[in-house]
Amino acid sequence: MVGGQSSHIPLKVNTAGVIPIIFASSIMQFPLIIQQLFKYESNGFMGKVLHSLSSSTWFDVNHPKRSLGLLVYIVLVVIFAYFYTSITFNPLEISNNMKKQGGFVPGIRPGKPTVDYLNKILKYIIFIGAAGLTIVAVIPFFFNGVFSAQVSFGGTSIIIVVGVILETIKQIKSQLLVQNYTGFLND
């Protein structure tokens, strides 16, 4: 509530965008790059671990143990979603700005209770966003592994395309709104 009028804080479900997928993919590829750099070939335990980190072996129905790398990837995506959001979204700053403008969350006191409330809500939102992000990122690997279909685009590409389309629509709407606005100076 601000000045007796109801308002809202625009919290995105996917606050981190594609950054968690990029970070997780980079970390997953790092050991494989080192392996190729030093031409390390092993059939032992380390060789199996390095082979399971490769996304081309995930969802292989003949070798289901190779999908353990997928679990590591999913955990990394979720961790990086929380990490990146904690860096970019500051609930203390939002709470202070609300207090300065005379706003408050109904039923929540200004200050630390508002910060705690925003943190609690943000944790739920980030988890839902990270789950959706993970699903979109894993779909191409699923089709590559289960159906042996060569999907040439990744989940990151889908997220970027959808984000650009949504941003373009938002820009068009704002331009149309500005064009239709007559204002008090044009009378």
C-alpha positions in Angstrom: 0.0 0.0 0.0 1.3 3.4 -0.9 -0.7 6.5 -0.1 -3.9 4.5 0.3 -3.6 2.9 -3.1 -2.7 -0.7 -3.7 0.4 -1.4 -5.7 2.7 -4.4 -6.2 6.3 -5.3 -6.4 7.1 -6.9 -9.7 9.0 -10.1 -8.8 9.9 -12.3 -11.8 9.5 -16.0 -11.5 12.8 -16.4 -13.4 14.7 -13.7 -11.8 18.1 -15.0 -12.9 17.3 -15.5 -16.6 19.6 -17.9 -18.4 22.7 -17.2 -16.2 22.2 -20.3 -14.0 22.2 -22.5 -17.1 25.3 -20.8 -18.5 27.2 -21.1 -15.2 26.1 -24.8 -14.7 27.1 -25.7 -18.2 30.4 -24.0 -17.9 31.2 -25.9 -14.7 30.1 -29.2 -16.1 32.3 -28.7 -19.2 35.4 -27.6 -17.4 36.6 -31.1 -16.4 35.9 -32.3 -19.9 38.0 -29.5 -21.4 40.9 -30.3 -19.0 40.6 -34.0 -20.0 40.8 -33.2 -23.7 43.6 -30.7 -23.1 45.8 -33.3 -21.4 44.5 -36.1 -23.6 43.6 -38.1 -20.5 42.0 -41.4 -21.4 40.9 -43.7 -18.6 38.6 -46.6 -18.3 38.7 -46.5 -14.5 36.5 -44.6 -12.1 37.6 -41.2 -13.2 37.0 -42.0 -16.8 33.4 -43.1 -16.0 32.9 -39.9 -13.9 34.2 -37.7 -16.7 32.0 -39.6 -19.3 28.9 -39.1 -17.2 29.5 -35.3 -17.0 29.1 -35.1 -20.8 25.6 -34.1 -21.7 25.7 -36.3 -24.7 25.5 -39.4 -22.5 22.5 -38.3 -20.4 19.2 -40.1 -20.8 21.0 -43.1 -22.5 18.5 -45.9 -21.9 21.3 -48.5 -22.3 23.5 -46.8 -19.6 21.2 -45.2 -17.0 24.1 -44.5 -14.6 25.5 -42.0 -17.0 22.6 -39.7 -16.1 24.1 -39.0 -12.7 25.8 -36.0 -14.4 22.3 -34.7 -15.1 21.6 -34.7 -11.4 24.7 -32.6 -10.8 23.6 -30.3 -13.6 20.2 -29.8 -12.1 21.6 -29.1 -8.6 24.0 -26.6 -10.1 21.2 -24.8 -12.0 19.1 -24.5 -8.8 22.1 -23.3 -6.7 23.1 -20.7 -9.3 19.5 -19.5 -9.6 19.5 -18.8 -5.8 23.1 -17.4 -5.9 22.5 -15.0 -8.8 19.2 -13.7 -7.4 20.8 -13.1 -4.0 23.3 -10.9 -5.8 20.9 -9.0 -8.0 17.9 -8.6 -5.8 18.3 -6.8 -2.4 15.2 -7.1 -0.2 16.7 -4.7 2.3 16.9 -2.0 -0.4 13.4 -2.7 -1.5 12.1 -2.5 2.1 13.9 0.8 2.7 12.6 2.3 -0.6 9.1 1.2 0.4 9.5 2.8 3.9 10.8 6.1 2.4 7.8 6.3 0.1 5.3 5.5 2.8 4.5 2.1 1.5 4.1 -1.1 3.3 3.0 -4.7 2.9 -0.4 -5.2 4.5 -0.1 -7.2 7.7 3.7 -6.9 7.8 5.6 -4.2 9.8 8.1 -2.0 7.9 11.8 -2.8 8.4 13.2 -6.2 9.2 9.8 -8.0 9.1 9.3 -6.8 5.6 12.8 -7.9 4.6 12.1 -11.4 6.1 8.8 -11.6 4.3 10.4 -10.6 1.0 13.1 -13.2 1.5 10.6 -15.9 2.3 8.4 -15.1 -0.8 11.5 -14.8 -3.0 12.7 -18.3 -1.9 9.5 -19.8 -3.1 9.5 -17.9 -6.4 13.1 -18.7 -7.1 12.5 -22.4 -6.5 9.5 -22.4 -9.0 11.6 -20.4 -11.5 14.6 -22.7 -11.1 12.4 -25.8 -11.6 10.9 -24.3 -14.8 14.4 -23.3 -16.0 15.7 -26.8 -15.4 12.8 -28.4 -17.3 13.3 -26.1 -20.3 17.1 -26.7 -20.2 16.8 -30.5 -19.9 14.2 -31.0 -22.7 16.8 -31.0 -25.5 19.0 -33.5 -23.7 16.0 -35.7 -23.1 15.2 -35.8 -26.8 18.8 -36.4 -27.7 19.2 -39.3 -25.3 15.9 -41.1 -25.4 14.9 -40.6 -29.0 18.4 -40.1 -30.5 17.0 -36.9 -32.1 19.6 -34.3 -32.9 18.0 -31.2 -31.4 20.1 -28.3 -32.6 18.9 -25.7 -30.1 19.2 -25.7 -26.4 17.0 -24.7 -23.6 19.0 -21.5 -23.3 18.0 -20.5 -26.9 14.3 -21.0 -26.1 14.5 -18.9 -23.0 16.4 -16.1 -24.8 13.9 -16.1 -27.8 10.9 -16.0 -25.5 12.5 -13.2 -23.4 13.2 -11.1 -26.5 9.6 -11.6 -27.8 8.2 -10.6 -24.4 10.4 -7.5 -24.2 9.5 -6.5 -27.8 5.8 -6.8 -27.0 6.4 -4.7 -23.9 8.2 -2.0 -25.9 5.5 -1.9 -28.6 2.8 -1.5 -25.9 4.7 1.4 -24.3 5.2 3.1 -27.7 1.5 2.8 -28.5 0.6 4.1 -25.1 2.9 7.2 -25.6 1.4 7.8 -29.0 -2.1 7.7 -27.8 -1.4 10.0 -24.8 -2.4 13.5 -25.5 -1.4 15.2 -22.3 -2.3 18.6 -21.0 0.1 20.6 -23.1 -1.5 19.6 -26.5 -5.0 21.2 -25.8 
